[in-house]
Amino acid sequence: MTPRFPRLGRAARRTLIVLPTLLLALPAFGQQTYVPRYDAYVGYAFLDSPHISLFENGVAAQVGYRPRTWLSFGFDYTFAEGDGTITPSLLPTALQQQLGAQLGQLTALGLLPPGYQLVVPIHSRSQTFAVGPQLAYRHFTHVTLFLRPVFAGAIHEYATPEPRDLIAAQIVKGLTPAGYKTDTAPFVGFGGGFDIILSKHFAIRTQADLVYDHLFNDILKDGRFTTRFSVGPAFNFGRNIVK
């Protein structure tokens, strides 16, 4: 069966349009002559997964090693939490039909309010772990542009359903007897951004990434695109590697 891909959300589309424009608009002042071997970053981050209306606030952290001025390798971590929504249309077809039959029986018995719609809010805590190469363009004195052509790793999510009525609570109990669901899935994507260099060892980093994963594939029929945006301080240290 051909996999179905959700449409990109507003934040993802905005990232793909605005970020390249910002990078192209940055002025040139001359090539950088001091590039430390290592860098570390920590800052605010959000994860936006519009397919399940999930928006999470949190923090991102990175460490990197630069074998060349234009190339680095690093490890990336994100922790975020927030709220989303699950509806029957997101479930596999067989499960949709099963729920539809149950709700139809309740309607026939007059046990459902008129116009009842099954909607289950969720609270989610997500962690991402990723590695990959990063390409840097350093022909500006005070700005470094960078691109992550391949951004791969794993996402771990702990989701707690928060049903608002007794009918939804009974359905949720059947799907998640423990009262929560947790899953880990691989993801792949790409990203980029820029550093505004304030000194040899300090910069302000702005970055965005777009990845695709399929968490909870036992109850969600489709995967999802997730946009991560992050901004915060970056620290550069180690010897100068400019030849």
N, C-alpha and C positions, 0 to 999 in steps of 0.2 A: 504494500500500500504506500502510495506517495505521501511523504510527510507534509503536514500543513504548517506553514509559518505564519505567525501573527503579524499584523501590520505594525510598522514602527510607530511608536508613540510620539506625541508632540515634542517632548524633551529630546528624544533621539534625533528627530528630523531637524530640530533647531540646532543641535550640536553639529550635525553633518554640514549644515549650511553656514553657521556663524563662525565656527572655529577656523576653517581654512581662510575665510575672509579676514579674520583678525590677524592671522599669521602673515598673510600677504601684505597687509597694511602696515606692518611694523617697519620703522625706518632703519636704514643701515648707517652704522657709525664707524665701521672698521673691524677687522678680524680680531678675535680674542687671542691673547698671548699667554694667558694663565688658566690652565684647566687642571684641577686636582684629580687625583686617582680615584677617590671614592666620593659617594654622596649619600645622604640620608634625608628622609622627608617624613613629616607628619602633618596632617591637616584635616579640615572638615571635608566630609564627603556625603553625597546622597546617592542612593540606588533607586532608579525609577523603572518599574516593570508594569507598563500600562495594560498588558494583556489580562492581568488579574487585579488591576487598579491598586497596585502595591507601591507605596512610596515610603522609603526608609531613610532616616537621618543617622549619621554616624561619623566614623573617623577612618582615614586611610593612612597607611605607613608603607614606606619603601626604603630599601637599601640597594645600592648599586656599585658595580665595579667597572672601571673604564680601561680596557686594554688599549684603546685608541681614542683620540679626541672626538672622533665621529661615531664611536660604537661603545655601548655599555651593555652589561647584563645585570639583572637584578631580581630581587624577590619583592613581591607586593602582597599586602594584606589589607583587608577591609572588614570592619565590623559596623553593622547598622541594624536598626530596628524601626518598625512602623506598622501601618495597618493596610489591609487590602480587602478584597471582596471575592467570594466564590459564588457562582451561579450555576444552575444545571447545564447551561450551554457549554461550559468548560469541561464537563465530564465526558468520558467515553460513551459512545452511542448506546451500548448495552446497558450501562448504568443509567443513562438518561431515560431509556425506555422503562427500566424497572421503577425509577422514581416517579415517572409519569403515570404508571399504572397505580402506584400507591396513592398518589395525590388524587387521581381520578376516583378511586374508591372512597376516599375521605370526602370528596366533593359530593358524590352520590349519596352519602350518608348525612350530608349537611353539616359536616364537622369542620369544614374550612370556611373562613370568612370570604365574602364576595371579593373577587379580584385578587385573591391571595397569590403572592409571588415569593418563591423560595430564594432567599438571599442570606448568605452566611458570611458575616464579617470575620476576618482573621487578624490576629496579631502575629507578626513574624520577627524573628531575629536571624540575621544572615551573616555569615562569615565567608570571605573569599580568600583564596590562596593562589597566587599566580607567579609565573616566571616567563621570561622572554627577552629578546634583544630589543635595544632601543637605538635608533639612529638620530644623530644630533647634527644640526646645522649651526655653525658658530661664526658666521661671517658678520655678526653684529657685536659691537663691544659690550652692550648692556642687555642683550636679549639672546637666549638660546632657544631655537625651535627644535622640537623633537617629535619623532614618529615611532610608534610601536606597531610594526607591520603585522606581527603575530603575537597575540596576547592570550595565553592559554593557562588553564588551571582548573580548580575545583571550587564549587560553592556548596556550603553546608547551611541548611535552613531548618529552623525549629519553628513550626507554625502551630498556633493555638486557636482553634475555632471558638467564636464567641456568639453563638446563636441567640437571637432576640425573642424567640417564641418557643412554645412547647413542641410544636410540630417540627421546627427546624432542629431543636435539641434532640429529638428522638432519631431523626435522620442522621445527624452528626454522630450520635452515639453508635449507630450501626457502622458508619464508615471509619470512625476513629475511636474505638473502644477505650483507648488509654487517655483520651481527652486531648491529645496532641499528636502531631505527626512530625517526624524528622527524616531528612534525606540528604544525601550528598550526590552531586552530579558533576561531570566534567563540563567545561565551557571553552569556547574559543571565540576570539574577536580581534579587534584592533583599536588603536587609540592614538592620542598625541596631545600636544600642548606646547607651552612655552614657559621658560624661566625668565623673570626680570631680575637681572644681576645687580645687587646693591653693593657688594664687595667681593673680594676674592673667595670668601668662604660663606657667603650668605646670599640667598635669592628668595623670591616669592614665586611659587609654582602654581600654574593654572593648567588643568588637564581634564580630558574627557575620554571615556572608553565606551565601546559598544560591544556587547557579547551576547552569545546565544547559548541557552541551556534548556534542559528538559527535566526539571525537578518533579518529584511526585508523579512519575509516569504511570503509576498504578491507578490514580484517580483523576489525573488531568490528561486530556487527550492530545494536547499540543504543547510544544515547547514555547519559550518566550524570549524576547529580546529584553535586555536590561541595559540601561544607560547609567554609567557612573560619572559623576562630575565631582571634582575635588579641587580645593585651593588651600594653600598654606605655606609655611616656611620650608625651605630646602637648605641643607648644610653641606658644604663641600670641604673635603679635607684630604690630606695626603700630599705627596710631592707633585709638582707641576709636570705634566706629561707632554706639554707642547715641545716639539723637537726644534 
